[in-house]
Amino acid sequence: MFNRFQSLVRDYFGFSHREARGFTVLIILTLLCLFIPFLYRFVANRKPADTSAADQRKLDSLVALMQAEDARQPAFGNRPDRDKTTAERFSEPKLFNFDPNTVSVAGWQQLGLPRWLAERIDKYRSKGGQFRKKEDLLRIYDFPPDLYDQLEPYIVLQTPGNKVEGERSFADKSDGRFGNEREPFKPTERPAFAERPAKPTLQPFDINTADTSQLIALKGIGSTLAGRIVKYRDALGGFVSPEQFRNVYGLDSLAFDELRKFGQIRSGPRKIPVNTATAEQLDRLPFLSRRQAQVIVNYREQHGAYTSAESLKPIRILDAGTIEKIAPYLEF
């Protein structure tokens, strides 16, 4: 039978006599390796080890000792500070009252923020950003909402002019004009001040032609932010919707409300003739990349002039949102 199998292998595969013998031995070894686990199950003794009563009692006593030790050991979060390691004490957040406009990077880390997020907030403040409401913290990119809910009761925003009425300084208390400790305090009459002229009321203006001085007059907008608004407007070619104000970096809720209230859109934006513009001219729009601008020019050269925004839809590289954004800035 063995020789017959070798003959079949030689005839089928074209092996020599030695190669056929080696192939047969390899098959036998392979089958043996496959059947060894099944054979082991029948040969091996599967009787479980007999645990004596003494060993069982020792195991029970060890389990009882471990349970008692766990009961005496306080939980990780309830252990006193002296029993915690330095790494554990540093990693735990320490909540305290803080002003988000003045707290340092190290203070943010103590409150539970990672270092990269604390540095992002510090960079936002260095660029002129300011938190005027507690909710402004959520305008920071990637700020965790659950962490905000935890920190919200500890946020204390300092506002100018919050001195308690009737409060006197130490110098006032020690001055002889106000009496000594035995005599009650008698306030002196204050001279009447001349009435200050009322500030001129702000009037709405055209945001597409306004300069930085008009923007600085609004609440929450300084010279840095005003220059940033003008720069973004000029890059766009003019605002077409108040919602575009949100795209200005560093614009918080107070500045946005003021800008939406007084910065009206009265003049149209600067338009680019799409049928004669070059790729460099189209690339100036913030909504288009260099490649998209070049594809618009190539498509126009192959299929003719554009008649409306609808004629841009066959360009696959432009989605509906991009076409909607650039349509007010194109002249057909």
C-alpha positions as CSV (number, residue, x, y, z in Angstrom):
1,M,0.0,0.0,0.0
2,F,2.9,2.3,0.8
3,N,4.5,1.6,-2.5
4,R,1.2,2.1,-4.4
5,F,0.8,5.5,-2.7
6,Q,4.3,6.5,-3.7
7,S,3.6,5.5,-7.3
8,L,0.5,7.7,-7.3
9,V,2.5,10.6,-6.0
10,R,5.2,10.1,-8.6
11,D,2.7,9.9,-11.5
12,Y,0.6,12.8,-10.3
13,F,3.3,15.3,-9.4
14,G,6.1,14.1,-11.6
15,F,8.4,13.4,-8.6
16,S,11.4,11.1,-8.5
17,H,11.5,8.1,-6.3
18,R,13.4,9.9,-3.5
19,E,11.1,13.0,-3.7
20,A,8.0,10.8,-3.5
21,R,9.3,9.0,-0.4
22,G,10.1,12.3,1.3
23,F,6.6,13.7,0.4
24,T,4.9,10.6,1.9
25,V,6.9,10.9,5.1
26,L,6.0,14.6,5.4
27,I,2.3,13.8,5.0
28,I,2.5,11.1,7.7
29,L,4.2,13.5,10.2
30,T,1.6,16.2,9.5
31,L,-1.3,13.9,10.2
32,L,0.5,12.7,13.3
33,C,0.8,16.3,14.6
34,L,-2.9,16.9,13.9
35,F,-4.0,13.8,15.8
36,I,-1.7,14.2,18.8
37,P,-4.1,16.6,20.8
38,F,-6.9,14.1,20.3
39,L,-4.8,11.2,21.5
40,Y,-3.6,13.2,24.5
41,R,-7.2,13.7,25.7
42,F,-7.7,9.9,25.9
43,V,-4.3,9.0,27.3
44,A,-3.8,11.8,29.9
45,N,-5.2,11.4,33.4
46,R,-8.0,14.0,33.8
47,K,-8.7,13.2,37.4
48,P,-8.6,16.4,39.5
49,A,-6.1,16.7,42.3
50,D,-7.5,15.9,45.7
51,T,-7.3,18.8,48.0
52,S,-7.1,17.7,51.6
53,A,-9.2,19.2,54.3
54,A,-6.0,20.8,55.9
55,D,-5.1,22.6,52.6
56,Q,-8.7,23.8,52.2
57,R,-8.6,25.3,55.7
58,K,-5.4,27.1,54.9
59,L,-6.9,28.6,51.7
60,D,-10.0,29.7,53.6
61,S,-7.8,31.4,56.3
62,L,-5.8,33.2,53.6
63,V,-8.9,34.5,51.9
64,A,-10.3,35.8,55.2
65,L,-7.0,37.6,55.9
66,M,-7.0,39.3,52.5
67,Q,-10.6,40.4,52.9
68,A,-9.9,41.9,56.3
69,E,-6.9,43.7,55.0
70,D,-9.0,45.2,52.1
71,A,-11.6,46.3,54.6
72,R,-9.0,48.2,56.7
73,Q,-7.4,49.8,53.7
74,P,-9.2,53.0,52.6
75,A,-10.2,53.5,49.1
76,F,-7.8,55.2,46.6
77,G,-9.6,58.5,46.6
78,N,-10.2,58.5,50.4
79,R,-6.7,57.9,51.5
80,P,-5.1,60.8,53.5
81,D,-2.5,62.9,51.7
82,R,0.4,61.6,53.8
83,D,-0.3,58.0,52.5
84,K,-0.3,59.1,48.8
85,T,2.6,59.2,46.5
86,T,3.9,62.5,45.0
87,A,2.6,61.4,41.6
88,E,-0.9,60.7,43.0
89,R,-1.1,64.1,44.8
90,F,0.0,66.0,41.7
91,S,-2.4,64.2,39.3
92,E,-5.5,64.9,41.4
93,P,-7.3,68.2,40.5
94,K,-7.4,70.8,43.3
95,L,-10.5,73.0,42.8
96,F,-10.4,76.6,44.0
97,N,-12.0,79.9,43.1
98,F,-10.2,81.4,40.0
99,D,-10.6,84.0,37.3
100,P,-10.1,82.5,33.8
101,N,-8.6,85.8,32.6
102,T,-5.7,85.8,35.1
103,V,-5.1,82.2,36.2
104,S,-1.7,80.8,35.1
105,V,-0.9,77.7,33.1
106,A,0.2,75.9,36.3
107,G,-3.1,77.0,37.9
108,W,-5.1,75.5,35.0
109,Q,-3.2,72.2,35.5
110,Q,-4.1,72.2,39.2
111,L,-7.7,72.5,38.2
112,G,-7.5,69.4,36.1
113,L,-6.7,70.7,32.6
114,P,-3.9,69.0,30.5
115,R,-0.9,71.2,29.8
116,W,-1.6,71.5,26.1
117,L,-5.1,72.9,26.8
118,A,-3.8,75.3,29.4
119,E,-1.3,76.6,27.0
120,R,-4.0,77.0,24.3
121,I,-6.0,79.2,26.7
122,D,-2.9,81.2,27.6
123,K,-2.2,81.8,23.9
124,Y,-5.8,82.9,23.4
125,R,-5.5,85.5,26.1
126,S,-2.1,86.7,24.8
127,K,-3.8,87.4,21.4
128,G,-6.3,89.7,23.1
129,G,-9.0,87.2,24.0
130,Q,-11.0,87.7,27.1
131,F,-13.6,85.7,29.0
132,R,-16.6,88.0,29.9
133,K,-19.1,85.2,30.8
134,K,-18.5,81.8,32.3
135,E,-19.8,80.2,29.1
136,D,-17.0,81.7,27.1
137,L,-14.7,78.9,28.3
138,L,-16.6,76.6,26.0
139,R,-15.5,78.6,23.0
140,I,-12.0,77.3,23.5
141,Y,-11.5,74.5,21.0
142,D,-11.6,71.0,22.6
143,F,-12.6,72.3,26.1
144,P,-14.4,69.3,27.8
145,P,-18.0,70.2,28.6
146,D,-18.0,67.8,31.6
147,L,-14.9,69.6,33.0
148,Y,-16.7,72.9,32.5
149,D,-19.6,71.7,34.6
150,Q,-17.2,70.8,37.4
151,L,-15.3,74.1,37.3
152,E,-18.4,76.4,36.7
153,P,-19.1,76.9,40.5
154,Y,-15.5,78.0,41.1
155,I,-15.3,80.6,38.2
156,V,-15.1,84.2,39.6
157,L,-15.0,86.9,36.9
158,Q,-13.6,90.1,38.3
159,T,-15.3,93.2,37.0
160,P,-14.1,96.8,37.4
161,G,-15.9,99.1,39.8
162,N,-17.1,96.4,42.2
163,K,-15.9,98.1,45.4
164,V,-18.4,97.9,48.2
165,E,-20.3,101.1,48.7
166,G,-19.4,102.9,52.0
167,E,-16.1,101.0,52.4
168,R,-13.2,103.2,53.7
169,S,-9.5,102.5,53.5
170,F,-7.1,102.1,56.3
171,A,-5.8,105.6,55.9
172,D,-9.4,106.9,56.2
173,K,-9.9,105.1,59.5
174,S,-6.7,106.4,61.0
175,D,-7.2,110.0,59.8
176,G,-8.1,112.4,62.6
177,R,-10.9,114.0,60.5
178,F,-13.0,110.9,60.9
179,G,-12.6,110.6,64.6
180,N,-10.9,108.0,66.8
181,E,-12.0,104.6,67.9
182,R,-14.1,106.0,70.7
183,E,-16.1,108.4,68.5
184,P,-18.5,107.2,65.9
185,F,-17.6,107.7,62.3
186,K,-19.0,110.9,60.8
187,P,-18.7,111.2,57.1
188,T,-17.6,114.6,55.8
189,E,-19.5,116.4,53.1
190,R,-18.2,115.8,49.7
191,P,-17.9,118.7,47.3
192,A,-20.3,118.7,44.4
193,F,-18.7,117.6,41.2
194,A,-19.6,119.1,37.9
195,E,-21.7,116.8,35.8
196,R,-19.6,115.0,33.3
197,P,-20.7,115.3,29.7
198,A,-22.6,112.3,28.5
199,K,-20.8,109.9,26.1
200,P,-22.1,110.1,22.6
201,T,-24.4,107.3,21.7
202,L,-23.1,104.8,19.3
203,Q,-24.8,104.7,15.9
204,P,-24.9,101.7,13.5
205,F,-22.3,101.8,10.8
206,D,-21.5,99.8,7.6
207,I,-19.2,97.0,8.6
208,N,-17.8,96.7,5.1
209,T,-16.4,100.3,5.1
210,A,-15.7,100.8,8.8
211,D,-12.2,101.4,10.1
212,T,-10.6,100.2,13.3
213,S,-11.5,103.4,15.3
214,Q,-15.2,102.6,14.8
215,L,-14.7,99.0,15.9
216,I,-12.7,100.0,19.0
217,A,-15.6,102.1,20.2
218,L,-17.6,98.9,20.7
219,K,-17.6,96.9,24.0
220,G,-15.2,94.0,24.1
221,I,-13.2,95.1,21.0
222,G,-9.7,96.4,21.4
223,S,-7.1,97.5,18.8
224,T,-5.8,93.9,18.2
225,L,-9.3,92.5,17.7
226,A,-10.4,95.4,15.5
227,G,-7.4,94.9,13.2
228,R,-8.2,91.2,13.0
229,I,-11.8,92.0,12.0
230,V,-10.7,94.4,9.2
231,K,-8.1,92.0,8.0
232,Y,-10.5,89.1,7.7
233,R,-13.1,91.4,6.0
234,D,-10.6,92.5,3.4
235,A,-9.6,88.9,2.7
236,L,-13.2,88.0,2.2
237,G,-14.0,91.0,0.1
238,G,-16.7,92.1,2.5
239,F,-19.2,90.5,4.8
240,V,-22.5,89.1,3.4
241,S,-23.9,87.7,6.6
242,P,-23.5,88.5,10.4
243,E,-22.8,84.9,11.0
244,Q,-19.4,85.4,9.3
245,F,-18.3,87.4,12.3
246,R,-18.0,84.2,14.3
247,N,-15.1,83.2,12.0
248,V,-12.9,86.0,13.4
249,Y,-10.4,84.5,15.8
250,G,-10.8,85.7,19.4
251,L,-14.3,87.1,19.1
252,D,-16.1,86.3,22.3
253,S,-19.9,86.5,23.0
254,L,-19.9,90.2,24.1
255,A,-17.9,91.4,21.1
256,F,-20.1,89.3,18.8
257,D,-23.3,90.8,20.2
258,E,-21.9,94.3,19.9
259,L,-20.7,93.8,16.4
260,R,-24.0,92.3,15.3
261,K,-25.9,95.2,16.8
262,F,-23.9,98.1,15.4
263,G,-22.0,96.5,12.4
264,Q,-24.7,96.5,9.7
265,I,-24.1,95.2,6.2
266,R,-25.1,98.1,3.9
267,S,-22.8,97.7,1.0
268,G,-22.2,94.6,-1.1
269,P,-18.9,92.6,-1.2
270,R,-16.1,92.9,-3.7
271,K,-16.8,90.4,-6.5
272,I,-14.4,88.5,-8.7
273,P,-15.3,87.9,-12.4
274,V,-15.2,84.2,-12.5
275,N,-15.1,83.9,-16.3
276,T,-11.9,86.0,-16.6
277,A,-10.2,85.6,-13.3
278,T,-7.0,83.6,-12.9
279,A,-6.3,80.9,-10.4
280,E,-4.2,83.3,-8.3
281,Q,-7.2,85.7,-8.1
282,L,-9.6,83.0,-7.1
283,D,-7.2,81.6,-4.6
284,R,-7.5,84.8,-2.6
285,L,-10.9,83.7,-1.3
286,P,-10.5,82.0,2.1
287,F,-13.0,79.3,1.1
288,L,-11.0,78.0,-1.8
289,S,-7.7,76.2,-1.9
290,R,-5.1,76.6,-4.6
291,R,-6.1,73.3,-6.3
292,Q,-9.8,74.2,-6.3
293,A,-9.1,77.6,-7.9
294,Q,-7.0,75.9,-10.6
295,V,-9.8,73.3,-11.3
296,I,-12.4,76.1,-11.7
297,V,-10.2,77.8,-14.3
298,N,-9.5,74.5,-16.1
299,Y,-13.1,73.5,-16.2
300,R,-14.0,77.0,-17.6
301,E,-11.4,76.6,-20.4
302,Q,-12.8,73.2,-21.4
303,H,-16.6,73.8,-21.1
304,G,-17.0,77.5,-21.6
305,A,-18.1,80.4,-19.4
306,Y,-20.1,80.0,-16.2
307,T,-23.6,81.4,-16.2
308,S,-24.5,81.0,-12.5
309,A,-23.6,79.3,-9.4
310,E,-25.5,76.2,-10.6
311,S,-22.9,75.8,-13.4
312,L,-20.3,75.2,-10.8
313,K,-22.0,72.0,-9.4
314,P,-20.5,69.6,-12.1
315,I,-17.1,70.3,-10.6
316,R,-16.7,67.3,-8.3
317,I,-14.0,69.0,-6.1
318,L,-16.5,71.6,-5.0
319,D,-19.2,70.5,-2.6
320,A,-22.5,72.3,-2.1
321,G,-21.3,74.1,1.0
322,T,-18.3,75.6,-0.7
323,I,-20.4,76.8,-3.7
324,E,-22.8,78.5,-1.3
325,K,-20.0,80.3,0.4
326,I,-18.2,81.6,-2.8
327,A,-21.3,82.4,-4.8
328,P,-21.8,85.9,-3.3
329,Y,-18.2,86.8,-4.2
330,L,-18.3,85.7,-7.8
331,E,-19.5,87.8,-10.8
332,F,-21.0,85.7,-13.6
